[in-house]
Amino acid sequence: MLRGFGDEGFRFFTNRTSLKGRQLADNPRAQLLFFWRELGRQILIHGNVDQLSDEESDAYFESRARESRIGAWASEQGSVIESREQLLAQVEEAGARFEGEDVPRPPHWGGYIVSPQAIEFWQAGEFRLHDRFVYRRNDGGLWVAERLSPIKTRTATTPVARPRPNRNRRFLLAERPSGPVDDKTFNLVTEDVPTIADGEALVRVKWISIDPTNRMWIGAEPTYLPPVGIGEEMRALGLGEVVESKSDDYPVGAIVTGLTGWQDYMVTSAAMPLMTVPAGIPVEPQTLLGTLGMTGCTAYFGMLEIGDPQEGETVVISAAAGAVGSVAGQLAKQRGARVVGIAGGPEKCAWLKDELGFDEAVDYKADDWRAQLKAATPNGIDVDFENVGGEIMEAVFSRLNMNARVAALRPDLRLQRHRAGARPAHLRQPAGAARNTEGLHHPRLLRPLPRSA
């Protein structure tokens, strides 16, 4: 796999959706081993891994034989196939696709560079008394040599020394999109990993949550948080591991969660706190970014505190197949309510009923969705968990019962979907109308939990 080396590091190219590609995306560190059995000698290189630019990947890909380039399109590296005949059929199909024209680099294929942080030289010795020398790069970028004992022992509580990362990838907001997010919205920059001071800890961000609120944060209008500034790092909820620490609050190895941003590494401290995840929780840590995270909390407080469904009442949830709506519906079912979900397409509607236990589902993409909503709510609507606004919200509002409750997620922004001056008629009602509409804002969900004594 190694295709070149220089002062910056060692270059290789591969399918980025393969097992090793996915592992590098999760943990961008690698080891290279060069072993000469006859000489009893090896070199072990530890380093950080960065993706090469598209230009470098394109240049190397174009240098390969045409058949090799077609193979990169045909082979889903590491995936299970039924037979060699299937592989050859995929090669033939890819060849036909590019017949008579140049074969471009597949978007899932590209290069990496391993930047060495430690290099160990090993020479076999008699009676296992090997010679071992390691060169480590210090914080100033200089190489420091050490001789190692030939037989290394380690207790279970001794931490494993890891080379310090030296590069940090960050996504910065380049411009505010007027429509869908595209390639011009963000800039990807690579910078030095921050150096921590007393009272700070360095966190390797392992997961980030991509939520609908991300789109609101990059708009010009203030929400419950200020807009992300042009040139600033993209804000996001994330979860990571403390890899360096000068703070008693954040020991190395601790899992932490909070506003980490779209980046590989961040610094946390009392001034910019993250919440430490308790050890031993019986779920995968990334669940704290979903069902047990912001989306789950939004569903919980919106449905149970504002909606407050009672047994036998009818609850309607728009965007019911989404991360928030799907949890909100299940919470309402636990209260004994009759739950109607609104989602787009027969597949999502079937999932709501068959998997989540919703009583009815309305397909808003169908021409007769209004008739479906009427048929699904013959006794009116007691709770509206409002996610989308627009004509769907108006149709639901027209069926609200007396004393109904509406949990409106960011209602000020949702109402912008209406034409200027065309505020929904059902919100222009006399003050005595017995309906409660309350918006749900996130900041109270962002407060860190109190630390245990």
N, C-alpha and C positions, 0 to 999 in steps of 0.2 A: 504493500500500500504506500510506502514512503516514496515520494516523488521528487524530493529535493530538500536541501538544507542550506542555511546561511547564518549570518550573525543574529537574525531575528528569531530563528527557530527551525523546526522541521515541518515540512509541508506534506499533506496527504489529501486524497480526494475519495469521496464515497457517496453512497445514497444516504441523504440526510433523514429519510424515513425508516432506515434500517434500525436494527436493535442498537448498534453502537451509536448511530446518529441520535436516536431518542435518548440514550443514556448521556451523551454529551450535552444535549439540550438541558437535561435535568442537573447534571453535575459536570461542568466544563473543565475537568482535569483529567490527565491521562499519564500513563507510564509507557515508555519505549524501552524494550529490552533487546540488546544485541549480544548474542551468545556464540562463543567459539569453543565447541566441545574439545577439539583436538588440542587447543592451547590452554584449556581450563581457565577461560577468561570471559568476563562479561562486563557490559556497561549498562547501567540502569538509569534512565532519565525520567525525572518527575517534572511535570510542567502544567501550566494553564493553557487552555485551548480556546482559540477564537476562530470564527469563520473568516475565510478569505473573501476578498471583494468579488463581485460579479465579474469584473474585468479579468482578474487573475484566473477565476474558475473557467470563464469562457475561453481564455487563451490556451489553457491546458487541454480543455475538452476538444478544441479544434485541432490539437496536435495528434489526437488519437486516430487510429484507423477507422474508416467508416463503419465497418462491422462492429467495432467496439462501441461506437457512439449509438448505433441502433440497439445494441444489447442493453445500453443504459436505459433506453425507453421501454424495452420489452420486459426486463427482469424487475420484479418487485422483491428486491433483495431480502432474503431471510424469510419470506412468506412461504406457506405450505402450498405445494402444487401437486396435482394428481399424478403427473408423469412427465418424462422428458418430452413427449410428443406435445404436451400443452405448452411447454417452454418454447419449443421450436415453432409452434403455431403463433405464439405471441411475437417472436422474432420476425416471422414472415409478415405478420400484420403491420408491425412497426416499419419494416422495410418498404412495404407497399405505400404506407402513409407518406414517406419522404422520397418516394421514387422520383428521380430526376431533379432533386433539389438538395441543398445543404441540410445536414442534420443538426439542429440547434441543441444547446444544452438543456436537458430537462430541468424544470424549476425545482425539483426535489434533489438535484444532484449538485455537489459543489465541493469546495476545498476547505481545509482547516490548517491552522498552524499551531504547533505545540511550542510554547515559549518556555525554555528550561528554567526551573527554579532550584533544582538540585540534581547533581550528576554523581552517581556512585560508580567507582571503578573497583572491580573485584578480580583477584587472582587467586586461583586455587592453591592451597598449601598442604603439605603432608600432615596427616593426623588432624585434618579439618582446621589447621591453624592458618586460615586464609588471610591474605592482605586485602584490606578494604579501606578505601579513601573516599570521602564524599566532599564535594564542593557545593556550597549553598550560597545563593544570592541574598545579600543582606538588604535592609531597607534602603540603603544608599545605592544599590545596584552593583556593588562590588562582590566578588566571589571570595568566600572564606573557606579554607580547606581544613578538614578534620580527619583524623585517623579513627576508624571504628574497630571495636573488638570483633574478632572473627566469629564468635558465638554470641548471638544477641538473645537476651532473655527479657521478658516483660511480664509484669504481673497484670492481673485483670483490671486493676484500677489505674495503671499507668497510662496517661493519655498518649495517643499516637501523634507524633509531630507531623504537621502538614506544611508544605511550602506555602508561604504567604502569597495570595493572589496579587497580581499586579495590574490587571486590566478590568475595567468596569464598563459594561455596555448600558447606555441609557437612551430612552426615547424622549425627545423634547418636542413640545408643541411648536410646529412651524407656522401654521395658519389656522384660523377658525373656519371650519367647513360650512358652506352654505347649504349643502346637501349631504349625501352619504360620505363617510370618511373614505379617503383614497390615499394614494402614495404620497401626495403632497402635504398631507395633514401633519405628519411627524418626521423628524430627522433622527436617525440612529447615529449616536456618537459613541466613541470609545475613549475613555479617560483613565487616568490612574485611579486605583482603588484608594478611597480616603484613608488617611492615617488618623487613628483615634487618640484622644487626649484622656486625661484622668476623668473618671466618671462616665466614660462613653464605652460603647460596645459596637463591634462590626458585625453586621448581620448579612448572611448569604440568603438572598431572596430565592425561595424554591418554588413557590406558587403565587400567582396573582389571580384575582377575580375580575373577569370581564363582565360588567354589569350595565344595564341600560343607563344608570346614572352617570357612567363615564361620558356619554354623549352630552349630557347636560353640563358637565364640568368644563367642557371645552367650548361651550357657547359663550357669547358676550354677556348674557343676562346673569346677574348674581342669583344664586339659589341659596340653599342652607349653608353652602360654603362658597367662598369667592371663586370666580372663574380661574382656571389654570392660565397663567400668563404666557404670552408668546415667548418662546425661548426657555420656558420652565419645563421641568421634568413632568411627564404625565402622571397624574395622581391615580392611585388604585389601592384597594385593599389587598393585602398580601400576607403571606406566612413564610417564615424563614427560620434559619438556625444561626445562633450566635457562634461565630468562628474565632473571634478575638475579643477580649474584654479587659477593661480597666474599671469595671463597675461591679460592686457586690450584688446589685439588683439583677444583673444579666450574666450568669456564669456561662462559660464556654459549653456548648452542647445544648443549651436551652432552646426550646421552640417558642417563637414569639409571633404575634399577629397584630396587625393594625395598618395604618396608611404607609405602605412601603414604597409605592410608585413602581413604574415600569423600569426596573434596573436590576443588575445582578447583585449589587451590594449597597447597603445603606448604613448610616450611623444612627444609633439610638442612644438616648440619655434621658435624664429627668426632664430636660427641656423639651424633648421630642420623644415621649414615651411610647413604647409598644407594650401590649399585654402579654405576659408570660403564660403559655399554655400549661395547665397542670399536668404533671407526669402521670402516666397510667390511664389516661382516658380511653375508653373501650371503642374508639372509632379511629379511622384514618385521619391524620392531622388536617388534610385538605378539606374535610367535611366542615371545618370551622369557617370556610369561605363560602359555604352553600347552605345546607339545611340548618346547621348550627351557627351560621354566620349572619351577615347583613341581610341576605334575602330571607332567611328563616325568621330573624328578629322582626323584619318588616311585616311579614305575614302574621306573626304571633301577636304583636301589639296592634296592628291594624285590624285584624279580625276579632281578637278577644277583648281588647280594651275599647275600641271604637265601635266595631260592628256589634259586639256582644250578642251573638246569635243565641236564641232560645230554642228549646226542643220543639220541633214541629214547624218552625218558621222557615220561610223560603229565602235562601241566600243566592245571589247571582254574582259571579266572579268573571270579569272580563280578563283577557290574556290568561285564561285559566291554565293553559299548558306550559306557562313560563315558570321560572324559578320561584317567584313569589306566589303567583296564583295557585300553583299546584299544591304548595304547602298550606296556603290559606284555606283551600277547599277541604283538605283532610282535617284541619283543625275544626272547621264548621261541622263536618260529619261527626267528629267526636262529641260535639255538643248536642247531637241528635237533630240537627237541622236538615232540611231538604235542600240539596246543593245543586245548582245549575251552573255549568261552566260554559263560557263563550270562547271558542278557539277557531283557528283557521284550517279547514280541511277535514275530510272524513277520518283520516288516520289519527289526528290529534284528538278528535271527538271520541273515537273508539277507545283511545288510551285513557281518557278521563273516566269513562264509564267502566271499562273492563279492568283496568289496573288500579285506579285510584278510588273507585267506588262512588263517583258522582252519580246523582240520580238522573240527570238529563244533561245533554250537551247541545249547544247551538253552534252551527257552522256559519260564521259570519261571511264566509266566501260564497255561500249559496245565495241564489237570487231571492229565496223565500225566507231569509234569516229572521225578518221581523215576525213572520207568521210562526216560525219555530219558537221564537222567544215568547210569543203570546201563548202558544200551546203548552210550553214548558212551565209557565207561571200562571195557571188559571186563577189562583187566589191572590195575585199580586206579588209584590216583592217587599220583604221586610228589611233585608240588608243588601246593600250594593257595595261590593269591594271593587272600586273603580280604578282601572289601570290604564285606560286608553283615551277617554274623552271622545269628542266628535259625535257623529250620529249614533254610534252605539250607546254612548252615555245618555243621549237625549231619549233614545227608545226605552232604555232602562228606567230613566227618571219618570217617564210617562206612566209607568206601571207601579210606582212606589206607593205603598200603603201609608195610612196615617201612622205616625210614630216610627216611621222607617229610619234607619241609620245608614249614612253613606261614609265610607272610609275612602277618601280621595287621595291617591298617591300623587304628590306634587300637582295639586289642582290648578295652580296659577299657570304652569307651563302647559298642562293638558288643554286648558281652555284656549290657548293660542292657536289651536288647530281650527278654530272657528274664524270666519271672516271678521275683519275689523268691525267693531260695533255690533256684531251679531252674537252677543252673549246668550247662551242657551236660555230659552224661554222659561224652562223649569227652575232656573236659578233666579228669575225675576218674579218672585212670588211675595205675597204679603208677609209681614213679619210674624203674623200669628200662625203661619202654616206649621203643622206639627211634624216636621222632618228635621233631622239633625245631620248636617253635612260638616265633616271635620277632616282637615288635611293632615296627612302623616308626614312629618319631617324627620330626617335621620339623625341630627346631632346628638340627641340624647342616647342614641344607640352607639355613638362613638366614644362615650365616656369610658375610660378604663375602669375595670372592676377594682374594688378596694383590695389592697394587698392583705394577705392573711398575716397574723402576728407571728 
